[in-house]
Amino acid sequence: MPEEITLTPLEQSRADTGFRFYSIKNAVYNGIETALNAKHGFPKGGAKAQTIRDLQPLEDAQQNAAGTAVLLAYRNSRLSDDDFTDLFNSKNPNVEELVKADWLALWPTDEL
């Protein structure tokens, strides 16, 4: 009989949704945005394509209810586990990975 694998709540949220959910303090969001856009070669060339990015600029990103952090849902398949570790360092107190329900609880009530 195969051994049953128990997932952590974060791993289960990733498996169920296909996304990783983050709350990223505004002060560090620009660095993550720049790194991800550069990794994927965004913005693509041309005047019209300047709006095509991996992550939106801070002023266009979804803020939490308090306006102190960006709420980001990022597809699992876009990065390797090592890339997630490098870019969304789990030891960084300014970046918190959440399960979907906790992430949704941070949204402004008028946005849901």
MODELLER restraints for C-alpha pairs under 7 A, 6 or more apart:
rsr = mdl.restraints
at = mdl.atoms
rsr.add(forms.Gaussian(group=physical.xy_distance, feature=features.Distance(at['CA:9:A'], at['CA:99:A']), mean=6.74, stdev=0.5))
rsr.add(forms.Gaussian(group=physical.xy_distance, feature=features.Distance(at['CA:10:A'], at['CA:98:A']), mean=6.67, stdev=0.5))
rsr.add(forms.Gaussian(group=physical.xy_distance, feature=features.Distance(at['CA:10:A'], at['CA:99:A']), mean=5.44, stdev=0.5))
rsr.add(forms.Gaussian(group=physical.xy_distance, feature=features.Distance(at['CA:13:A'], at['CA:99:A']), mean=5.45, stdev=0.5))
rsr.add(forms.Gaussian(group=physical.xy_distance, feature=features.Distance(at['CA:13:A'], at['CA:100:A']), mean=6.38, stdev=0.5))
rsr.add(forms.Gaussian(group=physical.xy_distance, feature=features.Distance(at['CA:14:A'], at['CA:20:A']), mean=5.67, stdev=0.5))
rsr.add(forms.Gaussian(group=physical.xy_distance, feature=features.Distance(at['CA:18:A'], at['CA:75:A']), mean=5.94, stdev=0.5))
rsr.add(forms.Gaussian(group=physical.xy_distance, feature=features.Distance(at['CA:18:A'], at['CA:76:A']), mean=5.59, stdev=0.5))
rsr.add(forms.Gaussian(group=physical.xy_distance, feature=features.Distance(at['CA:19:A'], at['CA:73:A']), mean=6.01, stdev=0.5))
rsr.add(forms.Gaussian(group=physical.xy_distance, feature=features.Distance(at['CA:19:A'], at['CA:74:A']), mean=5.30, stdev=0.5))
rsr.add(forms.Gaussian(group=physical.xy_distance, feature=features.Distance(at['CA:19:A'], at['CA:75:A']), mean=4.30, stdev=0.5))
rsr.add(forms.Gaussian(group=physical.xy_distance, feature=features.Distance(at['CA:19:A'], at['CA:76:A']), mean=5.05, stdev=0.5))
rsr.add(forms.Gaussian(group=physical.xy_distance, feature=features.Distance(at['CA:20:A'], at['CA:73:A']), mean=5.67, stdev=0.5))
rsr.add(forms.Gaussian(group=physical.xy_distance, feature=features.Distance(at['CA:20:A'], at['CA:74:A']), mean=5.27, stdev=0.5))
rsr.add(forms.Gaussian(group=physical.xy_distance, feature=features.Distance(at['CA:20:A'], at['CA:75:A']), mean=6.34, stdev=0.5))
rsr.add(forms.Gaussian(group=physical.xy_distance, feature=features.Distance(at['CA:20:A'], at['CA:76:A']), mean=6.24, stdev=0.5))
rsr.add(forms.Gaussian(group=physical.xy_distance, feature=features.Distance(at['CA:21:A'], at['CA:72:A']), mean=5.79, stdev=0.5))
rsr.add(forms.Gaussian(group=physical.xy_distance, feature=features.Distance(at['CA:21:A'], at['CA:73:A']), mean=4.52, stdev=0.5))
rsr.add(forms.Gaussian(group=physical.xy_distance, feature=features.Distance(at['CA:21:A'], at['CA:74:A']), mean=6.45, stdev=0.5))
rsr.add(forms.Gaussian(group=physical.xy_distance, feature=features.Distance(at['CA:21:A'], at['CA:97:A']), mean=5.64, stdev=0.5))
rsr.add(forms.Gaussian(group=physical.xy_distance, feature=features.Distance(at['CA:21:A'], at['CA:98:A']), mean=5.36, stdev=0.5))
rsr.add(forms.Gaussian(group=physical.xy_distance, feature=features.Distance(at['CA:21:A'], at['CA:99:A']), mean=6.41, stdev=0.5))
rsr.add(forms.Gaussian(group=physical.xy_distance, feature=features.Distance(at['CA:21:A'], at['CA:100:A']), mean=6.23, stdev=0.5))
rsr.add(forms.Gaussian(group=physical.xy_distance, feature=features.Distance(at['CA:21:A'], at['CA:103:A']), mean=6.45, stdev=0.5))
rsr.add(forms.Gaussian(group=physical.xy_distance, feature=features.Distance(at['CA:22:A'], at['CA:71:A']), mean=5.83, stdev=0.5))
rsr.add(forms.Gaussian(group=physical.xy_distance, feature=features.Distance(at['CA:22:A'], at['CA:72:A']), mean=5.08, stdev=0.5))
rsr.add(forms.Gaussian(group=physical.xy_distance, feature=features.Distance(at['CA:22:A'], at['CA:73:A']), mean=6.36, stdev=0.5))
rsr.add(forms.Gaussian(group=physical.xy_distance, feature=features.Distance(at['CA:22:A'], at['CA:95:A']), mean=6.81, stdev=0.5))
rsr.add(forms.Gaussian(group=physical.xy_distance, feature=features.Distance(at['CA:22:A'], at['CA:96:A']), mean=5.50, stdev=0.5))
rsr.add(forms.Gaussian(group=physical.xy_distance, feature=features.Distance(at['CA:22:A'], at['CA:97:A']), mean=4.44, stdev=0.5))
rsr.add(forms.Gaussian(group=physical.xy_distance, feature=features.Distance(at['CA:22:A'], at['CA:98:A']), mean=5.75, stdev=0.5))
rsr.add(forms.Gaussian(group=physical.xy_distance, feature=features.Distance(at['CA:23:A'], at['CA:69:A']), mean=5.98, stdev=0.5))
rsr.add(forms.Gaussian(group=physical.xy_distance, feature=features.Distance(at['CA:23:A'], at['CA:70:A']), mean=5.64, stdev=0.5))
rsr.add(forms.Gaussian(group=physical.xy_distance, feature=features.Distance(at['CA:23:A'], at['CA:71:A']), mean=4.84, stdev=0.5))
rsr.add(forms.Gaussian(group=physical.xy_distance, feature=features.Distance(at['CA:23:A'], at['CA:72:A']), mean=6.41, stdev=0.5))
rsr.add(forms.Gaussian(group=physical.xy_distance, feature=features.Distance(at['CA:23:A'], at['CA:95:A']), mean=5.95, stdev=0.5))
rsr.add(forms.Gaussian(group=physical.xy_distance, feature=features.Distance(at['CA:23:A'], at['CA:96:A']), mean=5.24, stdev=0.5))
rsr.add(forms.Gaussian(group=physical.xy_distance, feature=features.Distance(at['CA:23:A'], at['CA:97:A']), mean=6.51, stdev=0.5))
rsr.add(forms.Gaussian(group=physical.xy_distance, feature=features.Distance(at['CA:24:A'], at['CA:69:A']), mean=5.14, stdev=0.5))
rsr.add(forms.Gaussian(group=physical.xy_distance, feature=features.Distance(at['CA:24:A'], at['CA:70:A']), mean=5.09, stdev=0.5))
rsr.add(forms.Gaussian(group=physical.xy_distance, feature=features.Distance(at['CA:24:A'], at['CA:71:A']), mean=6.58, stdev=0.5))
rsr.add(forms.Gaussian(group=physical.xy_distance, feature=features.Distance(at['CA:24:A'], at['CA:94:A']), mean=5.86, stdev=0.5))
rsr.add(forms.Gaussian(group=physical.xy_distance, feature=features.Distance(at['CA:24:A'], at['CA:95:A']), mean=4.56, stdev=0.5))
rsr.add(forms.Gaussian(group=physical.xy_distance, feature=features.Distance(at['CA:24:A'], at['CA:96:A']), mean=6.42, stdev=0.5))
rsr.add(forms.Gaussian(group=physical.xy_distance, feature=features.Distance(at['CA:25:A'], at['CA:68:A']), mean=6.12, stdev=0.5))
rsr.add(forms.Gaussian(group=physical.xy_distance, feature=features.Distance(at['CA:25:A'], at['CA:69:A']), mean=4.15, stdev=0.5))
rsr.add(forms.Gaussian(group=physical.xy_distance, feature=features.Distance(at['CA:25:A'], at['CA:70:A']), mean=6.31, stdev=0.5))
rsr.add(forms.Gaussian(group=physical.xy_distance, feature=features.Distance(at['CA:25:A'], at['CA:94:A']), mean=5.16, stdev=0.5))
rsr.add(forms.Gaussian(group=physical.xy_distance, feature=features.Distance(at['CA:25:A'], at['CA:95:A']), mean=6.47, stdev=0.5))
rsr.add(forms.Gaussian(group=physical.xy_distance, feature=features.Distance(at['CA:26:A'], at['CA:68:A']), mean=5.97, stdev=0.5))
rsr.add(forms.Gaussian(group=physical.xy_distance, feature=features.Distance(at['CA:26:A'], at['CA:69:A']), mean=4.93, stdev=0.5))
rsr.add(forms.Gaussian(group=physical.xy_distance, feature=features.Distance(at['CA:26:A'], at['CA:70:A']), mean=6.28, stdev=0.5))
rsr.add(forms.Gaussian(group=physical.xy_distance, feature=features.Distance(at['CA:28:A'], at['CA:94:A']), mean=6.88, stdev=0.5))
rsr.add(forms.Gaussian(group=physical.xy_distance, feature=features.Distance(at['CA:29:A'], at['CA:58:A']), mean=6.92, stdev=0.5))
rsr.add(forms.Gaussian(group=physical.xy_distance, feature=features.Distance(at['CA:30:A'], at['CA:58:A']), mean=6.54, stdev=0.5))
rsr.add(forms.Gaussian(group=physical.xy_distance, feature=features.Distance(at['CA:32:A'], at['CA:87:A']), mean=6.43, stdev=0.5))
rsr.add(forms.Gaussian(group=physical.xy_distance, feature=features.Distance(at['CA:33:A'], at['CA:55:A']), mean=5.49, stdev=0.5))
rsr.add(forms.Gaussian(group=physical.xy_distance, feature=features.Distance(at['CA:36:A'], at['CA:54:A']), mean=6.46, stdev=0.5))
rsr.add(forms.Gaussian(group=physical.xy_distance, feature=features.Distance(at['CA:37:A'], at['CA:43:A']), mean=6.77, stdev=0.5))
rsr.add(forms.Gaussian(group=physical.xy_distance, feature=features.Distance(at['CA:37:A'], at['CA:53:A']), mean=6.16, stdev=0.5))
rsr.add(forms.Gaussian(group=physical.xy_distance, feature=features.Distance(at['CA:37:A'], at['CA:54:A']), mean=5.21, stdev=0.5))
rsr.add(forms.Gaussian(group=physical.xy_distance, feature=features.Distance(at['CA:37:A'], at['CA:55:A']), mean=6.57, stdev=0.5))
rsr.add(forms.Gaussian(group=physical.xy_distance, feature=features.Distance(at['CA:42:A'], at['CA:52:A']), mean=6.79, stdev=0.5))
rsr.add(forms.Gaussian(group=physical.xy_distance, feature=features.Distance(at['CA:42:A'], at['CA:53:A']), mean=5.07, stdev=0.5))
rsr.add(forms.Gaussian(group=physical.xy_distance, feature=features.Distance(at['CA:42:A'], at['CA:54:A']), mean=6.45, stdev=0.5))
rsr.add(forms.Gaussian(group=physical.xy_distance, feature=features.Distance(at['CA:43:A'], at['CA:49:A']), mean=6.72, stdev=0.5))
rsr.add(forms.Gaussian(group=physical.xy_distance, feature=features.Distance(at['CA:43:A'], at['CA:50:A']), mean=5.21, stdev=0.5))
rsr.add(forms.Gaussian(group=physical.xy_distance, feature=features.Distance(at['CA:43:A'], at['CA:51:A']), mean=6.76, stdev=0.5))
rsr.add(forms.Gaussian(group=physical.xy_distance, feature=features.Distance(at['CA:43:A'], at['CA:52:A']), mean=5.53, stdev=0.5))
rsr.add(forms.Gaussian(group=physical.xy_distance, feature=features.Distance(at['CA:43:A'], at['CA:53:A']), mean=5.06, stdev=0.5))
rsr.add(forms.Gaussian(group=physical.xy_distance, feature=features.Distance(at['CA:44:A'], at['CA:50:A']), mean=6.27, stdev=0.5))
rsr.add(forms.Gaussian(group=physical.xy_distance, feature=features.Distance(at['CA:44:A'], at['CA:52:A']), mean=6.64, stdev=0.5))
rsr.add(forms.Gaussian(group=physical.xy_distance, feature=features.Distance(at['CA:61:A'], at['CA:70:A']), mean=6.30, stdev=0.5))
rsr.add(forms.Gaussian(group=physical.xy_distance, feature=features.Distance(at['CA:62:A'], at['CA:70:A']), mean=5.54, stdev=0.5))
rsr.add(forms.Gaussian(group=physical.xy_distance, feature=features.Distance(at['CA:62:A'], at['CA:71:A']), mean=5.60, stdev=0.5))
rsr.add(forms.Gaussian(group=physical.xy_distance, feature=features.Distance(at['CA:63:A'], at['CA:69:A']), mean=5.59, stdev=0.5))
rsr.add(forms.Gaussian(group=physical.xy_distance, feature=features.Distance(at['CA:63:A'], at['CA:70:A']), mean=4.46, stdev=0.5))
rsr.add(forms.Gaussian(group=physical.xy_distance, feature=features.Distance(at['CA:63:A'], at['CA:71:A']), mean=5.74, stdev=0.5))
rsr.add(forms.Gaussian(group=physical.xy_distance, feature=features.Distance(at['CA:64:A'], at['CA:70:A']), mean=6.05, stdev=0.5))
rsr.add(forms.Gaussian(group=physical.xy_distance, feature=features.Distance(at['CA:64:A'], at['CA:71:A']), mean=6.05, stdev=0.5))
rsr.add(forms.Gaussian(group=physical.xy_distance, feature=features.Distance(at['CA:64:A'], at['CA:106:A']), mean=5.41, stdev=0.5))
rsr.add(forms.Gaussian(group=physical.xy_distance, feature=features.Distance(at['CA:64:A'], at['CA:107:A']), mean=5.03, stdev=0.5))
rsr.add(forms.Gaussian(group=physical.xy_distance, feature=features.Distance(at['CA:64:A'], at['CA:108:A']), mean=6.07, stdev=0.5))
rsr.add(forms.Gaussian(group=physical.xy_distance, feature=features.Distance(at['CA:65:A'], at['CA:106:A']), mean=6.02, stdev=0.5))
rsr.add(forms.Gaussian(group=physical.xy_distance, feature=features.Distance(at['CA:65:A'], at['CA:107:A']), mean=5.38, stdev=0.5))
rsr.add(forms.Gaussian(group=physical.xy_distance, feature=features.Distance(at['CA:65:A'], at['CA:108:A']), mean=4.15, stdev=0.5))
rsr.add(forms.Gaussian(group=physical.xy_distance, feature=features.Distance(at['CA:88:A'], at['CA:95:A']), mean=6.48, stdev=0.5))
rsr.add(forms.Gaussian(group=physical.xy_distance, feature=features.Distance(at['CA:90:A'], at['CA:96:A']), mean=6.96, stdev=0.5))
